């Protein structure tokens, strides 16, 4: 999980650097192309099949996941690196908010079904968002912050669909493959709609290839970590991605270090860990806890 977090943060660096030459749709396209090719090769080598009995479920998962990915890549291009990553990690807090909303919809006495501790995690998380965005309130960065916040919400929705696919018997590599295909299609449509693909340079191609390889490798490592490790331990370690991204931002992009941004990140991390712990404790014994693999949808 530590290595996966490091690779995801490095991918964020590559996306931010590539954004100077390529539009968001192009980066999404090449990231999906590399991922799909990689998963196809691995499945063929291991004798796995990419045929699915639930194409509609893969479609909806890919739609929400690709939208989240596009929004996240956009925020990476327009925000300090650590800020964009932190907002994407709000997905665990969004999950807690979804649970609260679900309890209110199905309970006859909502107050009896809503865990006040989950309400507290949501409030703490959004308090952290306010502190993270407060130092960057100029117009361009505020818009990027809202986009990054929405990417975290869509990531939470995508994970709900990943959970449903897992219960339907779909292996992780197949889910990642169809998500990558969705990225290829969406990226191509966005790019063609914006006027076509950009000319390549050696540096640009290297950044695009690195984005795809880092993201796919990190996804595989993260999936393995959740398969063999403890849920809460993984949830704790994955937040190292924020620290890694903060370090990259300071070293490579001269991002400012402010006490408000640091305090906001700490609140979001605390809220995410608390939400993960509460969901893990409240999950029925016969079904997996709703843990959120973040950093990339």
ABEGO torsion letter per residue (X at the ends): XAAAAAAAAAAAAAAAAAAAABBAAAAAAAAAAAAAAAAAAAAAAAGBBABBABAAAAAAAAAAAAAAAAAAAAAAAABBAAAAAAAAAAAAAAAAAAAAAAAAAABABAAAABBAAAAAAAAAAAAAAAAAAAABABAAAAAAAAAAAAAAAAAAAAAAAAAAAAAAGBBAAAAAAAAAAAAAAAAAAAAAAAGEBBBBBAAAAAAAAAAAAAAAAAAAAAAAAAAABBAAAAAAAAAAAAAAAAAAAAAAAGBBBBAAAAAAAAAAAAAAAAAAAAAAAABBAABBBBBBBBGBX
